[in-house]
Amino acid sequence: MGPPGVGKTSLGRSIARAMGRKFYRLSLGGMHDEAEIRGHSRTYIGAMPGRIIQGLKSAGSNNPVFMMDEIDKVGQDYRGDPSSALLEVLDPEQNFSFSDHYLNLPMDLSRVMFIVTANMVDTIPAPLYDRMEIIRLSGYTQEEKLIIAKRYLVPRQLKDNGLKKKHIVIDDQVLGLIISGYTMEAGLRNLEREIGKVCRKVARKIAEGGRGPYKISKRTLSKYLGPQKFLPEAEQDKIDQPGLATGLAWTETGGVLLYIEVSVLKGKGGLTLTGQLGDVMKESAQAALSFCRAHVGKLKLPDNYFEDIDIHIHVPAGAIPKDGPSAGVTMATALYSAISGRQVRSDIAMTGEITLRGRVLPIGGLKEKALAALRAGIKTVIIPDENKKDLVEIPKDIREKMEFIPVRNMNRILNIAFKK
């Protein structure tokens, strides 16, 4: 399981090659019909075996490495539920006598090695998820992308576009600029596309009679790829006034920074939420507001303070749907900042779920969130205390560059997050 482009299918091929077995790949994306797995009864015109039996026939082996791609995108309608049919295929206690409707004979699948891929596990039914062992592939760091680009992507694109090494020179600085300025992803697909675009334009110049070598520099890169698509996150937003806090979010394509803005206006005690927030984030905002109201005594504000104001919480990038519980502590910090008039430190990012009593609950995707903070030049991250065990997933060189502060309750965050 992992974001697009991190090499899940490639890893399956490598496993097959290492084991000396045949490899067969089946895409499950958009599959609706249960008969695609189990086959049709032979009484129907045009009946055929299911895709599992067809795959074994194509592989010419009864013990191949059988890869099923995109299991999280299996559909369900009046024609049946393919994910329920996969229960028998993937369960080692049952698949020694798999029944295909076309063959009408038990088929032994116990020698087949099944590898399944998914971008996220939320949409996989629980009984099917229970039969699988989960291997999580997270996104690549900037340094890892650079090494993979030098060793594999650039040579492959040179070969695909008919170029030789003498025709083009791409140094590490230029590759670094392509990674940070032209791609925003956890995987490598767009990076390879951008490198391929440069190679194609050089190939055209050579086909038109150019001699080369063409040296790609930071100054000339925009001629090949156009203006820079992504500004470094460090240059986008600076927290320079109360009511702003930096959070971290996990998406299918990796970690991103999440800026929370809060304004306090004269009003009648209303709460406005904007930024296309999902139900979970709306509830986090309500919990953050209740926490701040419960702690109003510390700020020496009048008892009816919240009855005379309106609070507006906004998460920028309103066109992008956002949901998830890990913005709770960021919302509470931004809200506390707006009410107290104190500024949150711009060199800190935070993640965690909040309860009404101010407890900080654990979150997922810590590695991706840490990488997002580092990309933006933020080296101090506040994390829930129960996520300390997940720090081992983060590469040692990144852990050494950053400071992770585990916290159990919201009061500790408020002591750390504000400028003195």
N, C-alpha and C positions, 0 to 999 in steps of 0.2 A: 504494500500500500504506500502511495506517495503521490506528490504533485505530478502534473504532466511533464514529460521530457527528462525525468531523472534516470531513465534506463531500466525500467521494469521488464519490458519485453526483451531487451538486449541481454539482461541478466538471465532470463529463461533460456535463451539460445546458448549462452555460455555454459549454463548448467548441463544442457544436453550434450554439448561438445565435450565437456570435461568428463561426463559419464560414458561417452561413446555410444549414446543412444540416438535414435531418430527423433526429430523434433516436428511437432505439428501445432499450429496455432489456430484457435477458433475465437472469433470475435462475438461476444454476447451482447454488444451494444444495441439496444432497440429491439431485442428478441421478445416476441409476445406469445408465440405459439408453443405450447408444451410438446407438440408432436416433433418440433425441431430437435428436442433432446431424446424423446422416447420412440420416435418413428411413427409411421402410420400403419394401421391395420391393412393387411394385403387385400381386403375386400374392396378398398377404394381404388378408383382409377388414378393412375399417377402416384401410387403409394411408393414410398422409399424409406430406407432406414433412417434413424436419427443421426444427428451430426457427430455424435460420439463414435458410432460404428463406422460411419463414413470416414472419420478422421483416422481410425485404426487401419482402415483399408488403404487410405492414401499414404499413410506412413509405412505400410508394409511390415508392421511389427506389432506384437502384442504387449510390448513393454516400452513404448516411447515416452518422451517427456511431452506431456499434453498441456499446452498453455491455453487458458481461457481468459481472454482480455475483457476488461470493462464489466466485471460482474455487478458493479454498483449501478449499472444503467439498464438492467433487465426490466422489461415492462410486465404488466399484468392486465389482462382483459378477459372478455367472454371466451376466448380460445384456451384459457388455462393460465397457469402460473409456472413459467419455466424454472423459477428459483426453487419451487417445491420439488420439481422433477430432478433438480441437481442434488437434492439431499441424498438420494440413493447412489448417485455417481460418486460423490466426494466422501461418503462415509465408509471407512475401511471395514466396518462391521457388516455392511450390507452389499458393497459393490463386487464381492466375489461371485454374486449371482444376479448381475444387473439384467433386467428384463427389457428387451427392445420389442415393441409391438410388431415390427415387421418380421424380425427373425423368429419371434415367439419361442426363443430358447434362452436359457440363462447364459450370460456372457461374463467371463471372469475379467474384471477390471482391476483386480488387486495388485497386479504387477505394473500397472501404469502409474507414472509419477505425475500427478496433477499440480500445476502451478496456476494460481488465479491472480489477476491484477485488479486493482481498484484505485481510484483517486481519493475516495473517502468511504468510510464504513457505515455512515449513518443510514444509508438507504438499503443496506444488506439486511434481509430478515434475520432475526436473532437465532433461529434454529440452524440456519445455514452458516452464519458467522461462527457458531459454536463448534462447527466441524473443521474449522480452519486454524492453522497456526499463523499468527500475524507477524510478518517481517516488515518493519517500517523503514522506508527509504526517504530521508528528508532531503531538502534542497542542498545545493552546493554553495560553498563559500566563494568569495571573489578569487582567492588564491587557487582553490581547486578548479574553478572554471578556467583560469588562465593556463594551468598545467594541462588540462584535458584539451583545450583549444590548440595548444602548441603541439602536443603529441599526436592527436587524432583528428581534430576537426579541420585544421588548416591543411595537413597533407591530403585528407580525403577530398576536400573541395578543390585543391590543386589538380588532383587526378581526374575528378569528375568534369572539370572545365578545360582539360587538355593543356594545363600549364606545367612548366617545370620550375624548380626552385630558382633558377637564374632569371626568371621573368618578373618576379615580384618579391618585395622585401616587406614583411610585416613584423615590427618589433614588439616587445612586451608592453611598452607604453601604449601603443595603438590598440593592441588587444584589450588592455585594461580599460581604455576609453570606450571601446565598442561594448564591453560588458556593462560598464556603469552608465553610459550615456545613451545607448541605443536599445538595451534590453532590460526588462524588469520582470524577472521570472526566477523560479526555483530551479528549473531544469536547464536544458541546453538547446532546445529546438530553435528558438529565435536567434540565439548566438550563431548557430551554424548557418541559418538563413542569411544573416548580415555578412558573415565571412564569405558565403557563396556569392552575394551580390557584388562585393568588391572584386572577387575573382572573375566574375562574368564580364565586368566592365574592363578589367585589364585584358582579358582574352579578346574582347572586341578590338581594343587598341592594337593588339599584336596582329589580329586578323586583317586590320586595315593597313598593316605595314610597319607598325611601331617596332623598335628594337628592344627597348627595356634595358636594364631592369627598372621596373617602376617601384620607387620607394614610397610606401604609404606612411605619411607622417600625421601628427596631430593637426597640423595646419591644412593638409590636403584631404583629410578624411571626409570632410563635409561635401567635397566634390563628388565623392563616390556614394555616400549614404544620406546626403541631405543634412539639414540642421539637426542638432542634437535633440532627441525625443524626450529624454528625461533629465531634469536637473537633479544634481545630488540633493538628497533630502535635507542635508545640513543647511543648504542655501534657501530652502523653501519657507520655513516658518521659524521665527525666533519668538520665544515667549518673553514678551516685554511689558506685560500688564496683567493685573489680577484677573482671575476667571478663566485662565488657559492652563491646560495640563496635557502632557504627552502620554498616551497609552500605547499598548502594543496589541495587535490583532493577528490571528492566524487565518489565512485564506487557502483555497485549493492550490494557489500558485506560490505559496510561501508566506513569510511574515511581512507585515506592513506597519508603519507608524499610524496611530489613530489620534488625531488632535480633537480634544473636547473643548468647546467654548461655552461659557456661561455668562449671561447678562442678568443683572438684577434691576428691575424697573419698578416705578410706582404702579400700584395696582390693587387687586383685591384677593391676593393669595392664590393666583392661578399658576399652573405649570404648563409650559409649552415645550414640546419636543419636536425638533425638525432634523432632517438629514436622512430620511427614509430608513428609520430604525425598525427592527423587527420586535416582536412581542417581548422577547427575553431582555433586550436592551432597554425597552420602555420600563419593564419591571425593575431593572437595575437602577434606572434613574429615580423611580419612586422610592426604592430602598435607600439610595444615597440621600435623597431629600429628607426622608424620615430620620436618618442617622444625624444629619446636620441639625434638624429641628430639636432632636433629643439633646444635642450638645450645645444648644444656643447659650446656655448659662456661662460657658467658658469665655465667650466673646463679650460678655457684659452688655448684651443687646436687650432692648425692652421685650417684655413677654409677648406683646402683640405685634412684634416685628414682622413675622411671616404673613400676618393678615393684611398688611398695608403694602405688600410688594407682589409683583409678578416675576416669576423666574423663567428664563428662556434658555434651554439647553440645546445646543446645535453641534452636530458632527459634520464637518465640511465634506465636500464631494457628495452633494445631495442626490446625484443621479445613481449612485452605487448603493444597492441594498446592503444593510449592515445588521448583523445579529450575532448574539453570543453573550455569555455571562461575564467574560473576562474584562469588560470595561467598567465594572462596578466601582472599583477603587479609584479609577481615573475620574469618573463622574463625581464621586464624593469629594475628591481633592480639589477639582476645579470649582465645585459648588462652594466648598469651604473657603477657597481663595477669593471668590467673588463676594461672599458675604463679609469676610474679615478684611478685605482690601489688601491682603498680602500676596506677594508675587511668588509663583512656583518656580523652582530652579529649572533652567532650560537644559541643564546637563543630565537630567534624570528622566527615565521612562519607567512606567510601572504597569503591572498586569495582575489581575486577581479578581475574584468574585467577592462581593460584600454581603454580610447579613445585617439585619436591623440593629443588632447589638455591636456591630463593628468588627466582627470576626472576618478574617480574610481566608477564603476557601481556595483550594488548588484549581489549576487550569491545565490545559493541554497545549502542545505545540511550542514548548519552551525554546527548543533549538532554533526554530524558524524565527521566533520573536527576538531572540538574542542577536541573530544575524541582521535582522531589520534595524535594530538599535545601533549596531556597529556600523552598518552602511551609512547611517545618518550622523555618525561621529559621536553618538551617545554611549558612554562607557560605564555608566552606573545604572543598574536595573533593579527595581524593587520587585521581588517575587514572593508568592506565598511560602510560608515555612514548609508546608507539606510537599513542595516541589523541589526541595533540596536534593532529593534522591535522583531527580532527572538531570542534574548538572553533569552527570557522567556521560550523557549523550552528546554534550557539546565538546568539540575538539579542544584538546589541551591548549593549543596556541591561542584560541579565542578566549578560553577561560582566563588565561594569563593577561590578556589585554583589557579585560572587563572586571567590574566589581559587581557581584550579585549580593543584594541585601535581603535575606529572608525575614519576613515579618509575620506575626500571628494576628495582630489587630490593627485597626485603622488609626488609633492614636499614635502608634509608632511611625506610621507613614507620615502623619501630619507633623511629627517632630523632625523628620528627615527632609521632607519635600520642600519646605519653604525657605526662602532666602532669609538670612539673619537680619 
